[in-house]
Amino acid sequence: MSAPTILVVAATRAEAAHLPPEVRVVLTGIGKTEAAAATAEAIAAVRPDLVLNVGTAGALRSGATGLFLPSVVLNHDYSAEAVRALGHPAVDRVEIPDGDGTVLATGDLFVTDPQVRDELAARADLVDMEGFAVARACERAGVRCRLAKVVSDAADESALEWPAVVDACARLIGHWVREQLG
């Protein structure tokens, strides 16, 4: 039996900088639209057994550090209730098997406002800009997905320091991916 085909998806080259050279990597760009389009395109081309979305995330609660494997990902800036009220189906939540119980909120809003952070913290542990889009593309394609997110900031003004901390986050991601392949 051959080894499963794994596709690693990251938003930026900086987040993927320390991935093992043997992994197949797709860089999506930042945000849900770019992530969904690039992931769907890559799934169609590669037909992987597993898509592994890696990257950074903001912590919505104080004290959260390190790497997390979300079990649920929410589309936090989508008006699903309004769409449903119009009589149309709306998906704003994807369950991820093999997670650690963490809830990730994904949106195109770059969260730096403490009030927005606190509102999101009522329903999630972390916030990013691509996880939901990748997970939803995988769900639609029938491909297994896992998310691995490293806390880079506190979803406040510290988020603007991302360029200074992303390399350390990428090293942790690279180490984790090597362990998974090991």
Number of C-alpha atoms within 10 A of each C-alpha: 3 4 6 9 14 19 22 23 26 26 24 16 14 17 24 24 17 19 21 14 9 8 14 14 20 20 19 22 18 15 20 22 16 17 27 22 15 21 27 17 14 19 19 11 9 12 15 19 15 18 25 20 25 28 28 30 29 29 26 28 17 9 8 17 14 14 19 22 21 25 18 22 27 24 25 22 12 15 11 17 14 11 13 12 10 9 9 10 11 14 13 19 19 19 18 20 15 12 16 12 14 15 23 34 29 27 21 16 13 16 23 17 12 14 11 14 22 14 11 19 18 10 14 23 22 29 32 28 28 30 35 29 27 28 29 24 21 23 15 9 13 12 16 16 24 23 26 19 26 26 23 27 24 23 26 18 12 13 19 13 11 15 10 9 14 21 17 15 24 24 18 20 25 20 13 16 19 15 9 8 10 6
